[in-house]
Amino acid sequence: MKFGEGRLPRQVRNAKSDFGPGISRLTLGLTVSLLVGCASGPPRFDQALLADQGTDVRNQGVVQAYRVFCPDVLEIRIAGRPDLSGWRAIDAEGRIDLGRLGRLRVEGHTAPQVVRLLSEETGIPPPQIQVRVTEYNSQQIYLFGQVMPNEGRKIKDEGGRMQDESGPGGSQSSSLIHPSSFNPHPSSQRAVPYRGPETVLDLLQRVGGITPGAAPNDVHVIRSRLGDNKPPEVFHIDLRAIVINQDQSTNLRLQPFDQVFVGEAKRSSLEKCLPPCLRPVYEKLCGIRRPGSFSYGDPLPVQTLKANIAARNASIQLATFRGAGDGE
């Protein structure tokens, strides 16, 4: 008998001896319940977003509303005039080369308007002229946060041609307003071609969707308004209401150089607190990771690291600009 053990009742001694294993079993039970709860939850929202079938209806007229600029590329088809048909890149002066007819200025016009300009220039009736944009190179939309990362994927344009999803160069603009007020650690930052006033939902579908760890209630669009000399506008997008309830009231139509931010869900943040050895199990049971998506345990690609540095420099420049304005 150990010292002092005889003074304790037998029930207390038994409870004392079982205390450690009891706590271990309780902790294990809570952990298993948490993981099973994640695994048995509702279908993943990221998959429901990609399954939405309303894109064709929402995108009616979007392509026709796109305004062309340098260095966009047009495909022109004119009946009976093979010399005027073909691919035409818009040059730095906003013009396209029409051979003997000279160089026609098309900058800032939509495809239907370019048809009318060609009709006036050639005397050919508009019904015999077809114009469409084949390469969207002049304008971008900037993506931040929990959007599926660009891993060299190719996407189709309206003509069925495959092109880089990131657009020309895939680089980030140094004039971006970094949305650090929403999330100081975005998982990805990149630019994709702007293709007309499509909705936020249609853009996310076009670029491959959101990550399984995204927060549908934390989606915002930042519109800089620098050209209007006005403060930036911030729009909240209720992505869950758009996809699940078909409520299109916040499904904003985008403008060139808008910035789309998708926040991170709490369960995804919780994964960062787990030891690296447990993260794969957590990802598998909670449905946070799927084949082809990123993992928080994976190293950041070089391109994402460069984007992070560019965004940080942009935020420093913005802070300096604001400080100078306050000093005045």
Sequence and secondary structure as in RCSB ss.txt:
>XXXX:A:sequence
MKFGEGRLPRQVRNAKSDFGPGISRLTLGLTVSLLVGCASGPPRFDQALLADQGTDVRNQGVVQAYRVFCPDVLE
IRIAGRPDLSGWRAIDAEGRIDLGRLGRLRVEGHTAPQVVRLLSEETGIPPPQIQVRVTEYNSQQIYLFGQVMPN
EGRKIKDEGGRMQDESGPGGSQSSSLIHPSSFNPHPSSQRAVPYRGPETVLDLLQRVGGITPGAAPNDVHVIRSR
LGDNKPPEVFHIDLRAIVINQDQSTNLRLQPFDQVFVGEAKRSSLEKCLPPCLRPVYEKLCGIRRPGSFSYGDPL
PVQTLKANIAARNASIQLATFRGAGDGE
>XXXX:A:secstr
  TTGGGS HHHHHHHHHHHHHHHHHHHHHHHHHHHHHHTSS  HHHHHHH   HHHHTTTHHHH B  TT EEE
EEETT TTT EEEE  TTSEEE GGG EEE TT BHHHHHHHHHHHH   GGGEEEEEEE  S EEEEEESB   
SS EEE TTS EEETT STT   TT    TTT SS S EEEEE  SS BHHHHHHHTT B TTEEEEEEEEEE  
GGGT   EEEEE HHHHHHS   TT  B  TT EEEEEE HHHHHHTTS TTTHHHHHHHHT   TTS  TTS  
 HHHHHHHHHHHHHHHHHHHHHHHHHH 
